[in-house]
Amino acid sequence: LGNWDWNACVEMTPVKEKGAFYAVRYLSAGSQFKFCAVKSWTDENNASFSQLGGKNDEGIIQEGGNAAVEKEGLYLILVDYDAEKIVVKPAKIYGMGPCFNVAVDGDAWLTGKAAFTVDGQTASIKVDNDGNARMYVELLDGGADWWRSEWGVTDGKIVYRGNGGDPVTPVTAGQTITLDFNAGTATIK
């Protein structure tokens, strides 16, 4: 991704120890993109690509050796080397835990309960209770738990968990969290 500008590339976040990565981005219809592990058009060992195996890929169309989407929207973009597929689907963003009135059932976190409202390039949700806002994007069968696609907010920036520890995002009841994934920013007010 990145509008063919290496300085504007999107760094994808791991969703398991190795082999699968994701990003959440607003994409325009027909806007073309590719993936690569190294910022180089000519690296023979790490060539850019727009599909993995082709037959397993979902949600993308091929245009001149590049990937694209048919409709504009906020998308989850998942690259899974092990499954040899790229999945691009409308992003489903959720809040998790007591500050969103989503209880923990014993040791299990209940997923898919507190949905963010997606409006163009942003996603937002109102906080019900004081606490630590846990937020994530729903993966398909990315081979990872929900917390692998989790993030927090630090100094107005979205900070992806990846293979790191629990993110901490203190919030107060009544606040609204608004996320802009393309800008990498968040507001809590």
N, C-alpha and C positions, 0 to 999 in steps of 0.2 A: 504494500500500500504506500501511499505517499505522493501521489501526483507526479510520479517519475522524477522526484527530487530526493536524493539520498538523505538530505538534511531534514526532510519531512516524513521519513519512514515511520511506520507504526511498529513499535517493539511489542511482540506478542508475549503473553504470560504463560508459563508452564502450568498444566493442569494435572500432571503426574510427575513422577521423578524424572522421566525423560520420554521423549517421543510424541508428546501432544502439547499443543499451544493454542491459546485463544486470544481474541480481542473483541471488543464491542465498539462498533462504529456506525455512524450514520452514512449511508451510501446513496448516491444518486443513481437513478435508472440509467443503465448503459455505461456508467463510469467504470473504466477498466483498471484492473490491479493484478499484481503478481506477488509471489512469496519468494524469499531467499534467506539463507542463513548467514550470508556474508554480503556486505554492501559492495557488490561487484557485478557488472554485466558480463565479465569475461572469465571469471574463475571457473575453470573446467570441472573442478571437484565439487562445486557448489552452485551450479547454474540456477538461475531463477526458474520458477515453475508456476503454472496456473491450474494444474490438476495433479492428483496422485492416483494413478491407476485408471482414472476416468470413470469406470463403471460404478464405483462406489460413491463418487462425489454427489453431493446433494445441494440444491439451491443456487447453483451457479450456471451460467451459460458461458460458452467459449466464443470469443470474438478475436480472431487474428492472433491466436496464441496467448491471449490474456483472458482472465476471468472477469465476469460482470454479473450484475443482478438485473432482473427485469423491472422491478418496482423499487422506488426509493423507500427508505425506511431505516430504522435502527436495527442493526443486525448483530447476532452472535456469529463470529467467524472462528471456526475450529479446524485446525490442521492436525490430523492424527496419522503419524507415520506408520505406527504399528498396524492400524486398520486400513492403511493405504487409502485415506479419503479426506476430502475437504468438505465441511458442512457449513453452509451459510443459511441461517434461518432467522426470522424475526426474533429479536431479543426479548426474553421474558425476565424482567428484573424483579427481585424480591427482597423484602426486609425479613430479618430473622430475629427471634428472641422476644423477651418480655417488653422491650420498648415499643414493639409493634403488636402487642397482645398475641404473640405466637408463643405458646407454652412449650416448654421442654418436657417430653414424655419420658420420664426416667432418664436414661442416658441418651435418648434419641432426640435430635432436633427435628421438629416438624417443618417440612419444606413446602414451598408453593402456596403459602397462606396469605402473605401480605404483599400484594402486587403493587409495584410502582406504576404510575400513569405515564405512558410514553406520549410525548407531544413533540413531533418533529425530531430534532436532534437531542432533546433532553428527556430525562425521566425524573419524576418527583414522587414523594410520598410524605404524608404528615405523620409525625411521631406521636404515639399515644401516651407513653410513659417515659420518665427519666431513665437513663441507662446508657448502655453501649450499643450503638446501632451496628448490627451485623447485616451486610448486604452482599448479594451475589447474583450472578446470571445463571439461569438454568441451562445446563449442558444437555446434550442428547445422551448417548451412551459413551461419553468420552473417557470411560474407564477411571473416573475420579469421583470423589465425594464432593458434595456441594461446596465445602470450604475451600476446595482447590480453585474455585471460580469466585472467590470472595475478595472484597477490597474494603478499605477504610478511607477516611478523609483526614488529612493532615495539612494544616496551613492552607486550606482552600484547594488542595490537590487530591485527586484520586490516587490512592496508593494500593497497588495490587498485592495480594498476599502471595500468590504463587506457591513456592515451597517454603515460605517463611512462617513466622508465628502469627498468633491471633492479632488482627488489627484492632485498634482502640479508637472509637469515634464517639466521644461523649455527647449526648443530646438531652434536651429538656422537653417534657411534654408540651405539645402544641407547635413545636418547630416544624418547618418543612425542609426536607433535604431535596435539593435539585442537583442532578448530575449532568454534565456535558462531557460525554466520552471523547468526542473529537478534540475538544480543547484540553481534556484531562483535568477539568476543574469541577468543584462542587461548592455549593452554598448551603449553609445551615442557618436558617433565621425564622 
